[in-house]
Structures are given as structure tokens and as C-alpha cells.
Amino acid sequence: MDTRPKSTVPETAAASSAVPMLDVNRQNQQLRDQIGAAIDEVCQSGAFVHGPACQEFEAAMAAYCGTKHAVGCASGSDALLLALMALGVGPGDEVVLPSFTFFATAGAVWRLGAKPVFADILPDTFNLDPAEVERKISGSTKAIIPVHLFGQCCDMNRLGELAQANGIPLIEDAAQAIGAEFEGKRAGSLGKLGCFSFYPTKNLGGFGDGGIITTDDEEVADSLRVLRDHGQQPRYHHALVGINSRLDSLQAAVLSVKLSKLEEWTAGRQRHAAKYATEFADLKLAAQLVTPTVPVGYRSVWNQYTVRVRDGRRGEFQRYLAGRQIGSAVYYPIPLHMQKCFAELGAKRGSLPVSEQAAEEVLSLPIYAEMTVAEQDCVIRAVAEFFGAEAARDTKQLAA
Ligand SMILES: *Cc1c(COP(=O)(O)O)cnc(C)c1O
């Protein structure tokens, strides 16, 4: 039995570190009065489920993403589940998706009795490699799930062509990519359906769980609304079996207030990403540190700033940062094809080498909008010091 004490600090609580990985209280405090008033309004109305606050937020999200419809649900995981259900995915079907992603992407496929077929990623963006997807498509493929990882879209041209040529719908997992763009179009409007999460650590985070599904297809939107409500239509008449998955009015009200600030917060993340890029380039870091790239035509919203640490030095680097009370995180340490629960799929180590190498090398550094100049300089200085004395000499001019 594991007798080590478990951490009692919740993942999203304000941390007391010198530079926390994330501090959700900073942005929530900015809006304290507005959020309080919005919550109060819902409490006064008594409409806690599917109330006007939900419809307002759904309309605002559809407009933000540039889609005709947005259907709220209980979480990003449920958004994926409902999207697959709306397409009729079930036993005997295959769904192509990346192995290097958060568990929910594959979990939703598995729960419906369908088979997740893992495709490898591109080394520079960590996103699905279209050539790999093409190799993994079979006669049983019912959907493809491009995950826009860390806030940047997949190559939706190539994936869109593949989808069209094979008559297979794309379900975007945009949980980390609200506001991200590919050739001027927003995440959530690039496939048949788009799935979003409002988990507190996402770029638009609620006060608990929440999710939404975007689509231009009216028929799909209608079936999503039925499926999230036990499949009943009209009330107490069930032509199909759905689930109970609601976006609470309280969450919707909070999220509407926060959505009005999202572009400003995204600009903050982009500013920090640009500063990391310039400073790290100036440091002429050893080839041991690889910084993220944003290809032309992409707008990243930087849910994470994820570097690669080569030569097996990631653990050492992460401990070095921790010693300076600088937060960092490994998203994700085990690719999904290597997870125990998917062992019966028979994937071997070495079968998705790019995903496996990423899992060994990635490290995400703090990047939220409210990070101060002093905090970011603290991260940059630590990076400079760790990766070489020569670089460290150039960093004296950074703010103390
Ligand atoms: C967060 C996340 C999800 C799941 O969202 P929840 O709201 O936590 O259920 C799905 N996919 C990706 C890529 C995510 O980052």
C-alpha cells in the first residue's frame, strides 16, 4: 500500500510558490463584483437548469466560435461523448485520434464500445500527423478527432481533405483551444462538431465543470439537445437512450462574464509567449531545450507553453525549477496507447515513436495572462542558469 501522504492542495488552488504554474484566483478576483451579480441574478430567478443564463451563454459561444449552434453540457469529456453519440458511434466502429492527448479524448470512444485507433503526431506542433491519420483510416472508421493541443489547431486543411475524401466527419477536441484559429477560422468551426471544456484550468474556466459542443448542422444540434437530456423528446418519450449532462445556469452565468474578457487574457498569453520566444532565442540555449513553434496561418491561444528538454534532462530541470519554487507540469507523461486500460488493443512500445518521445521530453512552463513581468523574468533566469553559464551572463539585465 502506498502510505505516502497525498497532497491536499487542489490542482487549481492559488499556490504560494514564487511563480505558480497557474493561479485561477487572479482573474476571478478582477471580476469579483460582476460575477457576484451574475450569480445573484440566477439565484433570484430560481432557474438553475436550462435557464436563460444557459441560452445566453450558448448564443455567445456560438458567436465567438463562428458557428450556428452551441449546446452546453456538463464537461469537456461529456462534450466528446455526446458528439460521438450524435454521430451514432458504437460497437464495431473505429475512431482515429492522437495518442498524445488528455485521457478524455480516448475515454469517450471506449465508453461507447468503439475502438480508439491511435495515430502519431508531428514533432514540432505535437498535433496529429495527417499522413499517419491517412494510414490509420479503415472501412470501419466512423470519425476522426483532431485534438488542438496546448492551444494550437491541427492542420485542418489536410485533415479536412482526408475527411471529405473518405466521407468521415471530424470532431474537434478544442478543450485547450478556445479562440485558436486556423487560416482565420476559429477552433470549433473547423469540423463537423467542436468540443470545449470549461474546467478551471482551461483558457475559459468556470467555477467547476462545464462543457459545450459547437456545430453548424441544425440536425446534429437538435440531436445533441435531446441526447444531453436522457434522449427524451417530448418529455417522458424516449426514442433513444441519452445521458444527463447539463451546463448549470450558475456556471453559464459565470462563464458569460468571463467570456467578455477572454480576448484580453488571450492577448496576455500571447505577449508572454512572444517574450519567452525572444528571450530564449537571445540566450542561445544549448540544443537541449526546444521551444514551441507556431506555423504561418495559425493563431495559438497558448493554453500551455510547452518546451522539449532533450538528453534525458527533463526530471533534473523540473526539480531545478521546483527548487526555485517555479511551477511546471508534464502534459502528458504516458501516451494513451501505452495505458494499461488499453492494453487489449495490443499496441507495442515503439509503435508511435513521436508520441513516445514527446511524453519523455515535454515540460510546460507558466503562461497565464496575469503572470507578472517579475515572475516571467524569474522563469527565464532559471532556464538560463540551468542550461548554461554562458547564457546566464547575458541575463543580468533581466529585472530582479
Ligand atoms: C480538459 C480536456 C478534456 C476534458 O475536459 P473536462 O471538462 O475536464 O471533462 C478533453 N480533452 C482535452 C484535450 C482536454 O484538455
The ligand as a Gaussian input file, in Angstrom:
#p B3LYP/6-31G(d) Opt

LIG

0 1
 C       -9.605000      19.115000     -20.433000
 C       -9.655000      18.284000     -21.626000
 C      -10.745000      17.434000     -21.898000
 C      -11.831000      17.148000     -20.907000
 O      -12.478000      18.222000     -20.363000
 P      -13.217000      18.095000     -18.939000
 O      -14.064000      19.306000     -18.887000
 O      -12.144000      18.088000     -17.897000
 O      -14.009000      16.845000     -18.923000
 C      -10.754000      16.764000     -23.106000
 N       -9.750000      16.881000     -23.998000
 C       -8.679000      17.658000     -23.760000
 C       -7.620000      17.768000     -24.808000
 C       -8.583000      18.375000     -22.567000
 O       -7.515000      19.132000     -22.338000

